[in-house]
């Protein structure tokens, strides 16, 4: 009798497992059919999707009854989020993850203060790192100024030429309050940018004024400079600066010399420093450690400058 009971139990358990597996398979098929139907409707609304490779991801419940969430990727890049009603009658495209909008005015003020403090601490940390990195470099403006602007730039970049004009404008307006320092960030696809950076550093080895002569001339003459004439043009620009051209040439032209290797390594170190601070393109500026990306107008710098002046 006991053996018969055990046999019946095994048969019932096997049948139950089979039923669950069949149910699971059916649910999966239903889910896939639902995703296919939703995707077909999206393509109806946005015909351009017909030409793309779309992957519809799983649709899952949200914490709100009757509302589910899902996403799809186009050509394998970034997921597009959406919300869909459980009855599939409405779908909403979503640009971001859900945002908590339940905070009170007091909580918002506290969060804002916390964010500002964090931002200030990060800027102070970047400023300390930059101060260490610019020690001994050529500067423009008042060396004792309350505001230090460090630019990561590329001599071949047209936007950087615009940035150079903005720096001149700010130095003229704030002669006692701003110190400007140039750091190299030669982009790989600009073929004469690194040779020009090396040329300026080799000039700075002899005198700071020669550095700024090349800095200005490279930006002014961008359209007439190329990879084959950058050294020749540099020598022409350096005429009358007092630079020993033979010594400069060893540093800027002789790729086997210790001087060239040291200056080239310094340019690479500038690039690495900029990348570590979040610079990914040129120009990139730091105003007392606060980052400004791109060829910003003078008006974008002035609030930061005035804030630093007021706090000095």
C-alpha positions as CSV (number, residue, x, y, z in Angstrom):
1,X,0.0,0.0,0.0
2,X,2.9,2.4,0.9
3,X,4.6,1.6,-2.4
4,X,1.4,2.4,-4.3
5,X,1.0,5.7,-2.4
6,X,4.6,6.7,-3.3
7,X,4.1,5.8,-6.9
8,X,1.0,8.0,-7.1
9,X,2.8,10.9,-5.4
10,X,5.7,10.7,-8.0
11,X,3.2,10.6,-10.9
12,X,1.4,13.6,-9.5
13,X,4.6,15.5,-8.9
14,X,5.8,14.7,-12.5
15,X,2.5,15.9,-13.9
16,X,2.7,19.1,-11.8
17,X,6.3,19.9,-13.0
18,X,5.2,19.3,-16.6
19,X,2.2,21.6,-16.1
20,X,4.5,24.3,-14.7
21,X,7.0,24.0,-17.5
22,X,4.2,24.2,-20.1
23,X,2.8,27.2,-18.3
24,X,6.2,28.8,-18.2
25,X,6.8,28.2,-21.9
26,X,3.4,29.6,-22.8
27,X,4.1,32.7,-20.6
28,X,7.4,33.2,-22.4
29,X,5.8,32.9,-25.8
30,X,3.1,35.3,-24.8
31,X,5.7,37.8,-23.5
32,X,7.7,37.5,-26.8
33,X,4.5,38.0,-28.8
34,X,3.6,41.0,-26.8
35,X,7.0,42.6,-27.3
36,X,6.8,41.9,-31.1
37,X,3.3,43.5,-31.2
38,X,4.6,46.6,-29.3
39,X,7.6,46.9,-31.6
40,X,5.3,46.6,-34.7
41,X,3.2,49.4,-33.4
42,X,6.3,51.6,-32.7
43,X,7.5,51.0,-36.3
44,X,4.1,52.1,-37.5
45,X,4.4,55.4,-35.6
46,X,8.1,55.8,-36.5
47,X,8.7,54.3,-40.0
48,X,12.5,55.0,-39.8
49,X,12.8,52.2,-37.3
50,X,12.1,49.7,-40.1
51,X,15.6,50.3,-41.3
52,X,17.3,49.7,-37.9
53,X,18.1,46.6,-35.9
54,X,15.9,46.8,-32.8
55,X,16.2,44.6,-29.7
56,X,13.2,44.7,-27.4
57,X,14.1,44.0,-23.8
58,X,11.9,42.4,-21.1
59,X,8.9,44.3,-19.8
60,X,8.6,44.3,-16.1
61,X,6.1,45.6,-13.4
62,X,6.6,48.9,-11.8
63,X,5.5,49.9,-8.3
64,X,2.4,51.4,-9.7
65,X,-0.7,49.2,-10.5
66,X,-1.5,49.0,-14.2
67,X,1.9,50.4,-15.3
68,X,4.9,48.4,-16.6
69,X,8.3,49.4,-17.8
70,X,10.6,48.3,-20.6
71,X,13.3,49.4,-23.0
72,X,14.7,48.7,-26.5
73,X,18.0,49.3,-28.1
74,X,18.7,50.5,-31.6
75,X,21.7,49.2,-33.4
76,X,23.0,47.9,-30.1
77,X,23.5,51.4,-28.7
78,X,21.9,53.0,-25.6
79,X,18.6,51.8,-24.2
80,X,15.4,53.8,-24.9
81,X,13.2,53.5,-21.9
82,X,9.4,53.4,-22.0
83,X,6.3,52.9,-19.8
84,X,3.4,50.9,-21.0
85,X,-0.1,50.3,-19.6
86,X,-0.8,46.7,-18.6
87,X,-3.5,46.5,-21.2
88,X,-1.1,47.8,-23.9
89,X,-3.4,50.6,-24.8
90,X,-0.9,53.4,-24.1
91,X,2.9,53.6,-24.3
92,X,5.0,56.6,-23.2
93,X,8.6,57.1,-24.2
94,X,10.8,58.1,-21.3
95,X,14.0,60.2,-21.5
96,X,15.4,59.5,-18.1
97,X,15.1,57.2,-15.1
98,X,12.2,58.1,-12.7
99,X,12.9,61.2,-10.6
100,X,11.8,61.6,-7.0
101,X,9.6,64.7,-6.9
102,X,8.3,64.2,-3.3
103,X,11.0,66.3,-1.5
104,X,9.8,69.2,0.6
105,X,11.2,72.7,0.2
106,X,13.5,72.2,3.3
107,X,14.8,68.9,1.9
108,X,15.5,70.5,-1.5
109,X,17.5,73.3,0.2
110,X,19.5,70.7,2.2
111,X,20.2,68.7,-0.9
112,X,21.2,71.8,-2.8
113,X,23.6,72.9,0.0
114,X,25.0,69.4,0.1
115,X,25.6,69.4,-3.7
116,X,27.1,72.9,-3.6
117,X,29.5,71.8,-0.9
118,X,30.5,68.7,-2.8
119,X,31.0,70.8,-6.0
120,X,33.2,73.3,-4.1
121,X,35.3,70.5,-2.5
122,X,35.8,68.9,-5.9
123,X,36.8,72.3,-7.4
124,X,39.3,72.8,-4.5
125,X,40.8,69.4,-5.1
126,X,41.2,70.1,-8.8
127,X,42.7,73.5,-8.1
128,X,45.3,72.0,-5.8
129,X,46.2,69.4,-8.4
130,X,46.4,72.1,-11.1
131,X,48.5,74.5,-8.8
132,X,51.0,71.7,-8.4
133,X,51.1,71.0,-12.2
134,X,51.5,74.7,-13.3
135,X,54.3,75.6,-10.9
136,X,57.1,77.3,-12.8
137,X,55.2,77.5,-16.1
138,X,54.8,80.8,-18.1
139,X,51.9,82.8,-17.0
140,X,49.9,85.9,-18.1
141,X,48.2,88.4,-15.8
142,X,49.0,89.0,-12.1
143,X,51.0,86.1,-10.7
144,X,49.4,86.8,-7.3
145,X,45.9,87.0,-8.6
146,X,42.9,85.5,-6.7
147,X,41.7,83.7,-9.9
148,X,43.7,81.1,-11.8
149,X,42.4,80.1,-15.2
150,X,44.1,77.0,-16.6
151,X,43.4,76.2,-20.3
152,X,44.0,72.8,-21.9
153,X,44.3,73.6,-25.6
154,X,45.5,72.5,-29.0
155,X,47.3,75.0,-31.3
156,X,45.6,73.5,-34.5
157,X,42.1,73.6,-33.1
158,X,40.0,76.5,-34.5
159,X,37.8,76.7,-31.4
160,X,41.0,77.0,-29.3
161,X,41.9,80.1,-31.3
162,X,38.6,81.6,-30.3
163,X,39.3,80.6,-26.7
164,X,42.7,82.4,-26.9
165,X,40.8,85.6,-27.9
166,X,38.5,85.2,-24.9
167,X,41.5,84.9,-22.6
168,X,42.9,88.1,-23.9
169,X,39.6,89.8,-23.3
170,X,39.4,88.6,-19.7
171,X,43.0,89.5,-18.9
172,X,42.4,93.0,-20.3
173,X,39.3,93.4,-18.1
174,X,40.7,91.8,-15.0
175,X,44.5,92.7,-15.1
176,X,45.0,92.4,-11.3
177,X,42.5,89.6,-10.6
178,X,43.3,86.9,-13.2
179,X,46.3,84.7,-13.8
180,X,46.3,82.6,-17.0
181,X,48.2,79.4,-17.6
182,X,48.3,77.3,-20.8
183,X,48.5,73.5,-20.8
184,X,48.8,71.3,-23.8
185,X,46.1,68.9,-25.1
186,X,47.1,68.1,-28.7
187,X,44.4,66.0,-30.3
188,X,45.7,62.9,-32.2
189,X,44.1,63.9,-35.5
190,X,45.8,67.3,-35.5
191,X,49.1,66.5,-37.0
192,X,51.1,69.6,-36.2
193,X,49.5,70.3,-32.8
194,X,52.1,68.2,-30.8
195,X,55.2,69.5,-32.7
196,X,53.9,73.0,-32.0
197,X,53.4,72.2,-28.3
198,X,57.0,70.9,-28.1
199,X,58.2,74.0,-29.9
200,X,56.6,76.3,-27.3
201,X,57.9,74.3,-24.4
202,X,61.4,74.4,-25.9
203,X,61.1,78.2,-26.2
204,X,60.0,78.4,-22.6
205,X,63.2,76.6,-21.6
206,X,65.0,79.8,-22.6
207,X,62.4,82.5,-21.7
208,X,58.7,82.8,-21.0
209,X,58.1,85.6,-23.4
210,X,59.2,83.4,-26.3
211,X,56.6,80.8,-25.2
212,X,53.9,83.4,-25.5
213,X,55.2,84.7,-28.9
214,X,54.8,81.2,-30.3
215,X,51.4,80.7,-28.5
216,X,50.0,83.9,-30.2
217,X,51.6,83.3,-33.6
218,X,50.4,79.7,-33.8
219,X,46.8,80.8,-33.2
220,X,47.0,83.8,-35.5
221,X,48.6,81.8,-38.3
222,X,46.6,78.5,-38.0
223,X,45.6,78.5,-41.7
224,X,49.1,78.9,-43.0
225,X,50.8,76.3,-40.7
226,X,51.0,72.6,-41.4
227,X,52.9,69.5,-40.4
228,X,55.7,70.1,-42.8
229,X,56.4,73.8,-42.1
230,X,55.6,74.1,-38.3
231,X,59.3,74.0,-37.3
232,X,60.3,76.5,-40.0
233,X,57.5,78.8,-39.1
234,X,58.4,78.5,-35.4
235,X,62.0,79.7,-36.2
236,X,60.6,82.6,-38.1
237,X,58.3,83.5,-35.2
238,X,61.2,83.3,-32.7
239,X,63.3,85.9,-34.5
240,X,64.0,88.8,-32.3
241,X,63.0,87.0,-29.1
242,X,66.6,86.3,-28.0
243,X,66.2,82.6,-28.2
244,X,69.3,80.6,-29.1
245,X,67.9,78.8,-32.2
246,X,70.6,76.1,-32.3
247,X,69.8,75.1,-28.7
248,X,66.1,75.4,-29.4
249,X,66.4,73.2,-32.5
250,X,68.1,70.4,-30.5
251,X,65.1,70.5,-28.2
252,X,62.4,70.9,-30.8
253,X,63.7,69.0,-33.8
254,X,66.3,66.3,-32.7
255,X,63.9,63.5,-31.7
256,X,66.9,61.5,-30.4
257,X,68.0,64.2,-27.9
258,X,67.3,64.0,-24.2
259,X,65.9,67.5,-24.4
260,X,63.3,66.5,-27.0
261,X,62.3,63.4,-25.1
262,X,61.9,65.4,-21.8
263,X,59.7,68.1,-23.5
264,X,57.7,65.5,-25.4
265,X,57.0,63.6,-22.2
266,X,55.9,66.9,-20.5
267,X,53.3,67.5,-23.3
268,X,52.1,63.9,-22.9
269,X,51.8,64.5,-19.1
270,X,49.7,67.6,-19.8
271,X,47.3,65.5,-21.9
272,X,47.1,62.8,-19.3
273,X,46.4,65.4,-16.5
274,X,43.7,67.0,-18.6
275,X,42.1,63.6,-19.2
276,X,42.2,62.8,-15.5
277,X,40.4,66.0,-14.7
278,X,37.6,65.3,-17.2
279,X,38.9,67.1,-20.3
280,X,37.9,65.2,-23.5
281,X,38.1,67.9,-26.2
282,X,39.5,71.3,-26.7
283,X,39.5,73.9,-25.4
284,X,38.8,73.0,-21.7
285,X,39.2,75.6,-18.9
286,X,39.4,75.5,-15.2
287,X,38.6,78.7,-13.3
288,X,39.9,78.1,-9.7
289,X,39.2,74.4,-10.3
290,X,35.7,74.8,-11.8
291,X,35.5,73.2,-15.2
292,X,34.2,75.1,-18.3
293,X,34.1,73.0,-21.5
294,X,34.5,74.4,-25.0
295,X,35.0,77.8,-26.5
296,X,32.9,79.7,-24.0
297,X,32.3,83.5,-24.3
298,X,33.7,85.8,-21.7
299,X,30.3,86.1,-20.1
300,X,30.5,82.4,-19.0
301,X,33.7,83.0,-17.1
302,X,32.8,86.3,-15.4
303,X,30.4,84.9,-12.7
304,X,33.2,82.5,-11.6
305,X,35.8,85.2,-11.6
306,X,33.7,87.6,-9.7
307,X,32.7,84.9,-7.1
308,X,36.4,84.1,-6.6
309,X,37.3,87.8,-6.2
310,X,34.5,88.3,-3.7
311,X,35.7,85.4,-1.6
312,X,39.4,86.2,-1.7
